Amino acid sequence: MENGVSSASKVIISIIPIVGIVMGCVVVFFYILWTHRERMLMIEKGSYSPKPVDLDTFSLLSGILLVAVGLTLTIVFLVVASTGYALLGGLIPLSVGIGFMAFYTSRAKNRAA
């Protein structure tokens, strides 16, 4: 025990994110599988019509989520390890999110014009 924390609790704490990632992947896998089967049945019945992708909503949602995650990670990495390559873990999603938001605003301006 170092600093009042047992090694068993450290193992449990390190397993929690792994279990969360695995469970999230299982959910995404079955969602994709069931959506695929549903579309195949709709194609067989002749009632399938593909929906167009709403690029504006996708870019706005992705931009907001990536900016939020990137900003949080950047702040945490600045506090913990003020410089170094660890900071890229927050700066990369932040910059991608800012790029999505810039794309959304430029697309909205083009539609208005």
Sine and cosine of phi, psi and omega as CSV:
sin_phi,cos_phi,sin_psi,cos_psi,sin_omega,cos_omega
0.00,0.00,0.87,-0.50,0.07,-1.00
-0.88,-0.48,0.80,-0.60,-0.04,-1.00
0.87,0.49,0.53,0.85,0.06,-1.00
0.97,0.22,0.16,0.99,0.00,-1.00
-0.92,-0.39,0.84,-0.54,-0.02,-1.00
-0.98,0.18,0.35,-0.94,0.00,-1.00
-0.94,0.35,-0.48,0.88,0.04,-1.00
-0.91,0.42,-0.64,0.77,0.01,-1.00
-0.93,0.36,-0.54,0.84,0.06,-1.00
-0.91,0.41,-0.63,0.77,0.03,-1.00
-0.91,0.42,-0.70,0.71,0.00,-1.00
-0.89,0.45,-0.67,0.74,0.01,-1.00
-0.91,0.42,-0.57,0.82,0.00,-1.00
-0.98,0.21,-0.35,0.94,0.00,-1.00
-0.99,0.15,-0.47,0.88,-0.07,-1.00
-0.83,0.55,-0.75,0.66,0.02,-1.00
-0.90,0.43,-0.57,0.82,0.00,-1.00
-0.90,0.43,-0.70,0.71,0.02,-1.00
-0.90,0.44,-0.64,0.77,0.04,-1.00
-0.89,0.46,-0.66,0.75,0.01,-1.00
-0.92,0.39,-0.68,0.73,0.01,-1.00
-0.89,0.45,-0.70,0.71,0.00,-1.00
-0.91,0.43,-0.63,0.78,0.06,-1.00
-0.89,0.45,-0.64,0.77,0.03,-1.00
-0.91,0.41,-0.61,0.79,0.03,-1.00
-0.90,0.43,-0.68,0.73,0.01,-1.00
-0.89,0.45,-0.72,0.69,0.01,-1.00
-0.89,0.45,-0.66,0.75,0.01,-1.00
-0.86,0.51,-0.76,0.65,-0.04,-1.00
-0.94,0.35,-0.53,0.85,0.09,-1.00
-0.89,0.46,-0.72,0.70,0.00,-1.00
-0.91,0.42,-0.67,0.74,0.00,-1.00
-0.88,0.47,-0.75,0.66,-0.04,-1.00
-0.94,0.35,-0.58,0.81,0.07,-1.00
-0.91,0.42,-0.63,0.78,0.04,-1.00
-0.89,0.45,-0.73,0.68,0.01,-1.00
-0.89,0.45,-0.63,0.77,0.02,-1.00
-0.89,0.45,-0.69,0.73,0.01,-1.00
-0.91,0.41,-0.63,0.78,0.03,-1.00
-0.89,0.46,-0.66,0.75,0.05,-1.00
-0.92,0.40,-0.61,0.79,0.03,-1.00
-0.92,0.38,-0.59,0.81,0.05,-1.00
-0.92,0.40,-0.67,0.74,0.03,-1.00
-0.88,0.48,-0.61,0.79,0.00,-1.00
-0.99,0.14,-0.22,0.98,0.01,-1.00
0.99,0.15,0.32,0.95,-0.05,-1.00
-0.93,-0.36,0.32,0.95,-0.04,-1.00
-0.99,-0.11,0.79,-0.62,0.14,-0.99
-0.73,-0.68,0.89,-0.45,-0.07,-1.00
-0.90,0.43,0.64,-0.77,0.03,-1.00
-1.00,-0.02,0.68,-0.74,0.04,-1.00
-0.93,0.36,0.52,-0.86,0.00,-1.00
-0.98,0.20,0.77,-0.64,0.04,-1.00
-1.00,0.06,1.00,-0.05,-0.09,-1.00
-0.91,0.40,-0.53,0.85,0.01,-1.00
-0.90,0.43,-0.76,0.65,-0.01,-1.00
-0.91,0.42,-0.64,0.77,0.02,-1.00
-0.89,0.46,-0.72,0.70,-0.03,-1.00
-0.93,0.36,-0.58,0.82,0.03,-1.00
-0.92,0.39,-0.74,0.67,-0.01,-1.00
-0.90,0.44,-0.72,0.69,0.01,-1.00
-0.88,0.47,-0.66,0.75,0.00,-1.00
-0.89,0.45,-0.72,0.70,0.00,-1.00
-0.89,0.45,-0.72,0.69,-0.02,-1.00
-0.90,0.43,-0.69,0.72,-0.02,-1.00
-0.93,0.36,-0.59,0.81,0.06,-1.00
-0.91,0.42,-0.67,0.74,0.01,-1.00
-0.89,0.45,-0.74,0.67,0.00,-1.00
-0.91,0.40,-0.71,0.70,-0.03,-1.00
-0.90,0.43,-0.65,0.76,0.01,-1.00
-0.92,0.40,-0.67,0.74,0.03,-1.00
-0.89,0.46,-0.74,0.67,0.01,-1.00
-0.90,0.44,-0.64,0.77,0.01,-1.00
-0.88,0.47,-0.70,0.71,0.01,-1.00
-0.90,0.44,-0.69,0.72,0.01,-1.00
-0.89,0.45,-0.71,0.70,-0.02,-1.00
-0.93,0.36,-0.51,0.86,0.08,-1.00
-0.92,0.40,-0.62,0.78,0.00,-1.00
-0.95,0.31,-0.69,0.72,-0.09,-1.00
-0.98,0.22,-0.84,0.54,-0.04,-1.00
-0.80,-0.60,1.00,0.03,-0.27,-0.96
-0.81,0.59,-0.48,0.88,0.08,-1.00
-0.66,-0.76,0.18,-0.98,0.06,-1.00
0.88,-0.47,-0.07,-1.00,-0.05,-1.00
-0.95,0.31,-0.33,0.94,0.03,-1.00
-0.88,0.47,-0.49,0.87,0.00,-1.00
-0.90,0.43,-0.43,0.90,0.03,-1.00
-0.89,0.45,-0.44,0.90,0.04,-1.00
-0.87,0.50,-0.42,0.91,0.06,-1.00
-0.98,-0.21,-0.52,0.85,-0.06,-1.00
-0.96,0.29,-0.54,0.84,-0.02,-1.00
-0.91,0.41,-0.80,0.60,0.04,-1.00
-0.90,0.43,-0.51,0.86,0.04,-1.00
-0.90,0.44,-0.71,0.71,-0.01,-1.00
-0.94,0.34,-0.59,0.81,0.06,-1.00
-0.91,0.42,-0.67,0.75,0.04,-1.00
-0.89,0.45,-0.66,0.75,0.06,-1.00
-0.90,0.44,-0.60,0.80,0.07,-1.00
-0.89,0.45,-0.68,0.73,0.05,-1.00
-0.89,0.45,-0.65,0.76,0.01,-1.00
-0.92,0.40,-0.62,0.78,0.05,-1.00
-0.90,0.43,-0.64,0.77,0.06,-1.00
-0.88,0.48,-0.69,0.72,-0.01,-1.00
-0.89,0.46,-0.71,0.71,-0.02,-1.00
-0.93,0.38,-0.63,0.78,0.03,-1.00
-0.93,0.38,-0.60,0.80,0.04,-1.00
-0.93,0.37,-0.61,0.79,0.03,-1.00
-0.92,0.39,-0.61,0.79,0.04,-1.00
-0.92,0.40,-0.63,0.77,0.01,-1.00
-0.92,0.39,-0.59,0.81,0.03,-1.00
-0.94,0.35,-0.58,0.81,-0.01,-1.00
-0.94,0.35,-0.52,0.85,-0.06,-1.00
-0.99,0.15,0.00,0.00,0.00,0.00
